Structures are given as structure tokens and as C-alpha cells.
Amino acid sequence: MNGASREALAAARERLDALTNSTSVDAAQLADELAAVTALLDREAGLRRVLTDPAQPAEAKAELVQRLIGAQVSGATADLVAGMARSRWSQTRDLVDALEELANIADLTAAEKTGTLDDAEDELFRFGRIVSSSTELRAALTDRAAGTAAKTELLHRLLGGRAKPVTERLVARLVTAPRGRSLESGLESLSKLAAERRDRMVAVVTSAVPLSDGQKQRLGAALAKLYGRRMHLNLDVDPEVVGGIRVQVGDEVINGSLADRLEEAARRMAS
């Protein structure tokens, strides 16, 4: 997002944080309701255009939101969406993208409150790896001819009882309403949001053999000092990886053996 949309999303995220910090607000319920509003606006192009039309008075758009959804969702959700309607958006699609992001953040916040955020983050990463390695599974989950119920049932068979409920909810929403994204990019976005809840960066670490606990701790500490932020390691094993290890942080890729990279990290920190 650019310009006005970026500012509007930042303001909406602040309002969401204020809501979910309250013990009277159920973050999981908020997530479900925001997801339902996302689906509504994704279907209704005309309504989308009205709510993002800069020529329309802000209060009139907020009142329209309250009339349309005020009786179907909680007051917290209606007020949050009405506030977003008051904001200016650079593109019509940005409002829907922002609502979807807030729904996902609310679900991750609920996981954080129950102490399951780390598990959800790891499960999203592992599921992404499974999808990437299985052409058949990816085809089944992205088949446009398959109905929502069939995809939801497949995901429940795959994740039910094996992953946290929040992970299953997030993945199910992504699979049943991809909104033009690839499954892989959607899962990556969810992983980044989960890491952000902990104010951490994500390092995808692929090694030829599993790393020991000591190696993981040293690598995480070295990367955290290099990048100036706490680091979450998503670990994968690939015997074919060149140099013994591959580390990707955002767009930056580091190749080389673990020992070499740790030594280099130590030298850079000392300089």
C-alpha cells in the first residue's frame, strides 16, 4: 500500500491493538467478524467503491457501515470498520486488503493471549513447506472447481488435531478466499504477521543436517545482533543445500557453512 492507504492501515492497526488489549473484547470473535466483512466487500464491488470514494462525506460512509453490519457483528467490529470507512484509501482494493490483514492480526493476537503464537508461527511455516513439496496437495487446495466445503474438509483432515485451531482457521481462510494470491505467498505473509506480533524478523534457515540446540541459539543470537531485531528461525533440512547452510532474511540470502557464517558474524559485531 502507498500514501493514504498506508496511513489508513496504520491507524486501523492502532485501533485494533487498543481493542484487543481490552479484556472485554474477544480477539478470535473479532477476527471472524472482520473476515466476514472482508468477504462481503470482496463480493460487493459497488459497496467497495462507495466506501472508498473520496467525494463521499466520511461520516456518511461510517453511518452506512453501521446500518449495513451493525446488527450482524459486535459493536467493536462495527466501530472499527466504520473508522476505516472514514479514512482515505488510495485504491478501492486497499480497504479490503486492510480488513483481511486486521482479521489475521486479530487471530494471531488471540493466539498470543493463549500462549500459542509460537506454535502457530512454526505450523504456518511447516505447512508452507509441505505445500511447496507436494504438487498434488497444492493442486487440490487451489483447484477453482473444488468447493469451499471440500477444501475445508481436506484441511481439517490435514491439520485437525495436529495444529493449533488458530493455524487451521488462518489457513482455511487463505485457501477458501485466496483473493488472487498464490497459496505460497499467502502463507509467507501470514508467517511474517506472526513474527511481527513478537517484533521479530523471520530467518528461513535451510541446513544440510538438523542443527543442534546450541547451533540454533548461536545463529539466532548472531543474526539478531546483525539485524538489530529479535530473530525467529524457521528451520528446514535439505541435504542438497550448498555450503551446509542457507539463511534468508527478507530479500537477503546468506550461503555458507554454519561455522563460517558464525565466525563472520562475530567479526562483524566486533568491528
Secondary structure, DSSP 8 states (H G I E B T S, - for coil): --HHHHHHHHHHHHHHHHHHTSTTS-HHHHHHHHHHHHHHHHH-HHHHHHHT-TTS-HHHHHHHHHHHHTTTS-HHHHHHHHHHHHS--SSHHHHHHHHHHHHHHHHHHHHHHTT-HHHHHHHHHHHHHHHHH-HHHHHHHH-TTS-HHHHHHHHHHHHTTTS-HHHHHHHHHHHH--TT--HHHHHHHHHHHHHHHTTEEEEEEEESS---HHHHHHHHHHHHHHHTSEEEEEEEE-TT-GGGEEEEETTEEEES-HHHHHHHHHHHHH-
